[in-house]
């Protein structure tokens, strides 16, 4: 049952819209287990709840290739309170999508990632102001340098947002890099990082260790952070970015643990 206080703003947050949104949140399922654990079986690491095998939404075993990844999931389940909130269980959500969605159609996921390479965020540069131009260059040029040096992929840059067609050879090189990721868990994580950043090149550079997670996330938000420095911060935008950043960091963790 919704707490009636959620319908009304308090003195610290006098915003009736947020209060109404809080009142409309769907009821969360009650926690039905006491302990979350990990069990190794047949070379896989299974999430267990009170000793019983956990399942994905598609009714498949919630099992992963590394103990570290299974323990990360178990940690999310253990941290739940009286209710289960999937919105704060990013690792589990990515693993579910890997098992139910990515594993049976990896070719389609690869195709989608290559499509991002055709219109990647970091190709499109501002012509001014100078501070934004410099910020984009400092964040994005090292990623392009990495793609050229590591994969032989040379991309065409443009000013503004008008689409520019990229060389077939460069796109083929990125396809080759993505196709090397055979784990559905790592591929799912890469896809999450790509969609959240708008850049498969940033995601690949991070996956390869060229950028750490902080650098990758900052590189994906050069424009947004610049606008905030000029116009000030927007609460709703900051909250959305905070949630997306949590998912990005979870995807980074899944990629690393699935690749061990």
Buried (B, 14 or more C-beta within 10 A) or exposed (E): EEEEEBEEBEEEEEEEEBBEEBBEEEEBEEBEBEEBBBBEEEEBBBBBBEEEEBBBEEEEBBBBBBBBBBBBBBBBBBEBEEEBEBEBBBBBBBBBBBBBBBBEEBEEBBEBBBEBBBBBBBBBBBEEEEEBBEBBBEBBEBBBEBBBEBBEBEBEEEEEEEEBEBEEEBBBBBBEBBBEBEBBBBBBBBBBBBBBBBBBBBBBBBBEEBBEBEBBBBBBBBBEBBBBEEEEEEEEEEEEBEEBBEBBBBBBBBBBBBBE
